[in-house]
Amino acid sequence: MPAIVLVGAQWGDEGKGKATDLLGSRIDYVVKFNGGNNAGHTVVVGGEKYALHLLPSGILTPGVTPVIANGVVVDLGVLFEELDALEARGVDTSKLVVSSNAHLIPRYNKVIDQVSERFLGQRKIGTTGRGIGPTYADKMNRIGIRVQDIFDESILRQKVEAALELKNQLLVKTYNRRAIEVDEVVEDLLQYAERLRPMVADTSLLLSKALDADEVVLCEAGQATLLDVDHGTYPYVTSSNAISAGACTGAGIPPTSIDRVIAILKAFTTRVGEGPFPTELHDEVGDTLREIGHEFGTTTGRPRRVGWLDVVIGRYAARVNGVTDFVVTKLDNLDTFDEIPVCVAYEVDGKRFDEMPENQTDFHHAKPVYEMLPGWKQDITGCRTFEDLPENAQKYILFVEEQIGARISAIGVGPGRDEIIQRHELV
């Protein structure tokens, strides 16, 4: 059975858990292949809300094996806090598997992340300060610490010593902070070793065997397309590959295993952190959208920046991910508007762009070109088929589908697991 990749089509927070829920019992494995605890999923099950940050959302689906793959960076303290919180609510977490090659976030990288962001001042990126970026930098600089290292104290100590030779110079001489002791980092990591040991495996081999056995593997991206380190709105991006191709390196599966890419597109647009945002609203309409959609970060609690739907971004996501199916979420959040603007192009210094500008300067100065669609002015949360939707809501979906160039296979009409319309099968 080929693998399925699930990605965000905008700047994150699109509601990827909704698609995972829709696939439900047809999935055998849900794999997180990039990122860390710098992004979150909010999933509503039976009226109960679960906020997940590091764990794959599939951990809430009975029978599914959740996998944290090699492309993820793991804060062990956060991992066990989340597991304990779920277990306290009766969720079985015993099937979780963690890659032995995943990199760990040591405490010194959280300190460096926070102080360096403050040091940048107005040039800050808007990171969550959780040590994600510095840990990925360590990975590329080959001074990182992997999960397998905490099972050999001698190797762990050597790696921490090597990393702190450099890190302490930065902390003390540049940021005027105290040096971090090797012993405190080693002890901090070793405290989790025995509890973690039963969860650790060669996840690439595990997934290869699953695919050979015709089991369904869903690879779930953290963050989203425009936060991808190569293809996002650089430098206001995350530190890993959040597009569909990242599933191959981040989970250790070949590209020939993937035959479906599902992208999640919110019916409007949000982002957290710094960076350009052509359709951003700075008025009462934006405040209304934010309140209706409860647009506050799952991980940070920060108010999200809010704007109208941008189908230029949707087309871009379709292209770089090879999207086969879109899932549109939060359509119900548009129920109260008389007219709904959709950005179909950009204008930059008198020039029209129907596709994403190739350079950062043009995108930063892009002004949205809107097409106005009529609203439907009624509650759609009870709709369960496309035909149940008001005519103008149907027209909105069909217009977006035409603009982004890929089919919309499902539509979220409410926060609950069952509040969704399925137009085409996703598996």
Secondary structure, DSSP 8 states (H G I E B T S, - for coil): --EEEEEESSSS-S-HHHHHHHHGGG-SEEEE-SB-TTS-EEEEETTEEEEESSS-GGGGSTT-EEEE-TTBEE-HHHHHHHHHHHHHTT---TT-EEETT-EE--HHHHHHHHHHHHHHGGG-----SSSHHHHHHHHHHT---BGGGGG-HHHHHHHHHHHHHHHHHIIIIIT------HHHHHHHHHTTHHHHGGGEE-HHHHHHHHHHTT--EEEE-SS-GGG-TTTSSTTSS-SS--STTHHHHHHT--GGGEEEEEEEEESSEEE-SSS--TTB--SHHHHHHHHHTT-B-TTT--B-EEE-EEHHHHHHHHHHHT-SEEEEE-GGGGTT-SEEEEEEEEEETTEEESS--SSHHHHHT-EEEEEEEE---S--TT--SGGGS-HHHHHHHHHHHHHHTS-EEEEE-SSBTT-EEESS---
